[in-house]
Amino acid sequence: MRVLAYELRRVRGLRSTWLLLGLVVIGDAVVAGLLAGQVTDRALGGAAAVRLLTAAVPLVPLPFAALGAGVLGALAYGHEVRHRGLAASQVAYPRRVGLLTAKLAVTGAFAALLALVTLLVDALTVHFALPAGVAVAAWSDPAALSARVAEALAPSGPGGLGVLPPVAAPLALLAGQGAPTALLAFVLLVVAAGWTGVLTAALTRSATAGVLLLCALPPLLESAVALVLRRSGTPWPARAAELLPFPSGIEWAYGWVYGGDGRVAGGGAVPAAPALTDPALLAAVATPVLVLLLVTLVVQARRRAL
């Protein structure tokens, strides 16, 4: 608990933490607003709303919030190497593992908070930035609501979100078909990126190298898998193609929610099967983090300092 309290005080006491978080939230909102201003569909469906809320830009290795969380994680370890705060924990292996665990816990909490804040700010930004004549389908059409949201609103009658006051209109962006599941996956992705930033910086003992490795992981992993599949003559699995960034563009983060080919006119989609239990999704997000954690623990055992 002392190490956890130390890490929390360290993160809260650094101006760079709040500067980074503020820049990510503002930059994410600016990108979401610019993307919303380019919408031409009359009815904004769940899939299109998710792309706007996450400020999805094609060919960027990670969403901006995930990049910010990764930088925060890399700085958490980089600051410890540059400005040693707990001398004893830099010698004894169990204490170093405890410090690493505390950094993962605090970074994960800040990353989840960052993801939630960016989603809320982006929802407000997109609501005001949408061109005149563009309506969010989930606001006026109960059929466009997520199943769980529709169940929650069932006691209020068949009007869907339309029964709520106009000030609640931005909530429609969060409640479209498949959107709650996709946005939850986005939060998990941001947390995983924060953990990856901590672990890559722990391996390289450099915040800069950790961030560069974090950005390089998606294309490197995908290229390696593509090479193996090409050598073996095996085609890309359809689900894997949706998860990875470069064959399918930005769909890698949440395209699996809409089943790839389930999109319909107007940006809507037919939700797929429960996607958070999809083995391909779990493997794509968890495997790099688990491998990095294992390698980091082995490397730390061979070091005499952080």
N, C-alpha and C positions, 0 to 999 in steps of 0.2 A: 504493500500500500504506500510505503514511503516513496518508492521509485515512481509509482503512478502519480502521486501528488507532486513530486519533483518535475516530472515531465509535463504535467498539466500547467504548473506555474511557469515553466520555461516557455511553453508555446504561447500562453496568454501574455507573457511579459515581453515578447518580441514584436516590435512594430512591423517587421516584415510579414508576420503572420496575417495581421489585419489588412495590411496593404495588398497582399496577394489575394486574399479572399475578396476584398472590395473590387480589385481590378477584374477578377474573374466574373463576379456578379454583374458589374457594369458592362464589361465586354460581351458577356453572354446575352444580356438584354439588348445591346445594340445590334448584334447579329440577328437575334430573333426578330427584332423590329424591322430590320432591312428585309429579311426573308418574308415576313408577313406582308410588307408593302408590295411584294411581287405576286401575291396570290391572285389568281384569276377565276378560280372555281366559285360558283355561286353558293354552294354548300360545302363547308369545310368539315370533312369527315375525320374519323379517329386517327387514321394513319398520318394524314397531313398535319393534324394538330400535334401529334407526338413529335414529328420532325421539327415543327416550329418551337415547341416547348423546350426541346433539347438543343436548339440552335445547331441542327445537324448540317454540316458542310461536307459535301462529297470529297473524298480522297484525303481528308485529314485523318491521321492515324487514330485519334481518340476525340471524343467530344470535349469541348472547352472546359467544362466542369471537371471531367476526368483528368485532363492535363493539369489543371490547377491543383487537384488533389494529389497528383503524382509529384508535382513540384513541391508541395507542402511536405509530403512524406520524405522526399529526398533532402530537403533542407533540415528536417528534424534530425536526420542522422549526420548530415554534413556539418551542422552547427556543433554537434557533440564531438566530432573528430577535431574540428578547428578550435573549439573553446571547451576544453575538458572540464566538466562540472562535477562528476562523481569519480574521484580517483580510484576508490576501491573497486568500483564496478568495471574498471578498465583492466583489471588484473585477473580477478576470479571469474572463471567461466560461468558458473551459475548466476552470478550477479550481472554479468554482461547479457546473458539470456533474459534475465528479468528486466533489464533496461530495454532490450529489444522488444519484449512483449508489451511493456508499457508504451513504447513508441507506436507499436501497431494498434494498440487499443485507442490511444488518444487520436492518432491520425485517422483511424476508422470512424470515430465519433465526429471529428471535424469534417471529414469527407461526406458523411451522410447528411450532416447539417448543411454543408455547402450545396449538395445536390437538391435538397428540399427548398432551400432559399432561392436557388436559381430557377427552379420550376415555378415557384410562386411569382417571382419577379417577372419571369418570361410570360406567364399567363396574363398578368396585367399589361405588359408591354404589347403582346400580340393582340390583346383585346382592343387597345386603342390604336394600333397601327394597321389593322385590317382595312382594306379599301372599302369605301361605301358600296353597299350592295352585296357584300360577302357575309353570309350568316354561318354561325356554327351549328351544324346539323343537330347536335345533341341538345341544343337549347330549346328547339321547337318541336323536334320529332322524337317521341319516346322510343321509337324503333332503333334510333341511332345511339341509344344509351348503352353503356356497359351493363351486362346482366346483373352484377352485384349492385350497381347504382340504381338500376330500375327496381330491384327488390327493396332497397332501402327507401325509395320514394313511393312504393306501392300504397302505403296508408294515406298519402296525400292526394291520391286520385290519379287519373290517366294523363294529367297534363305534363308529366315529366318535370324537368327543371323549369319549365315555363311558369310553374306555380310560385316560384321564388321571386323575390323582388329583383328589379333590374341590376342592382348593385352586385348581385351574385352571378351575373352573366359570365365572368371569366372562369367560373367553375365548370362551365360546359366544356372548355378545352381539356379539362382533366377527366371528364366523365364519358367520353365517347367510347364506342365499341373497341375493346382491347386496350384502351389507353391506360387504365389503372395498372394492369399487369405490365405493360411496356415501361411505364414510368417507374414502377418498382424495380424492374430489371435495370433501368438506367441508374437508380440509386445504388444498387448492388455493384454495377460496373464502376461507378465513381469510387466506391469504397475499395474495390479490388485494385483500382489504379493507384489509390493512396498507399495501400500496402505494398504494391509493386515498387513504388518510388522509394519507400523505406528500405526494402530488401536490395534493390539494385544499388542504392547508395551505400548500403552496408557491405556489399561485395566489392565495390570499387573504391570505397572510402572517399568518395567525392560526390558532392551534390550535383555538379554539372554532368559528370559522367553518368550518374544515376538517371538523370532526366533524359539524356540522350539515349541511353539504353532502353528506357521506358518507351520512348517514341519509336525506337527501332524494332521493338518486340513484335508488334502486329505484322508488319510486312515480312520480317525475317521468318516468323513462324509459318505464315501462310506460304511463303516461297518454298520453305523446306517441305511442307506437306505436299505442295503441288509437284515438287520434284520427285518425291517418293511415289506419288500416285501415277505420275507420268512413266516412271521407270517400270512400275508394276502393271501398267496398262489398265489401271482402275479409274473409272470416271469420277469426277467430283460428286459426292453425295449431295442431293438437293438441299438438305437441311444445313450441311456444313457450308455450302456456298452462300446461304443466307446469313450465316453467322460471321463470316470473315469479311474484312473491309474492302478489298480491292476487286474481286470479281463482281460483287453486287453493290459497290459504292457504300453509301451510308447504311444500307440495310443490315449490316453486320450487327448493329447494336440492338435492333428490335424488329427487324423484318420477320423474324420467326413467329412473332405474335400473330401476324396476319396471314401466315401460311404461304408466303411467297406469291402464289398465283391467286390469292383470295381477294385482291383489290377489285374494286368496282368503280364505276364512273363517279366523279365528284369527290374522290379521295376517300371514300368509305371502304370498308373491308368486312369480311366475314371472319370472326375470331377463330383461331385454330384451337387445337386441344390444349389442356393446361400446360403452358409452355415453361413455367418455372421448374417443372420436374423433368423437362426434356434432357436426356443424358448428354446430347450434343452441346446444349447450352451450358450445362454444369461443367462439362469437361473443358469447353472453350474458355470459361472464365476462371475456373478453379485450378486447372492444371499448371499454368505458368506460375501462379502464386505459390502453390504447394511445392513445385520444383525449386523455385527461388528460396523458399523458406528452408527446405532441406539442405540445399547447397550452402546457404548462409550459416546454418548451425554447424555444418562440417567445417567450414572455413574459420568460424569463430573458435572452434575447438583447437585449431592449429595456430591461432594468434595469441599473443600475450597482451594485446590491447585492442581497443575498438578499431 
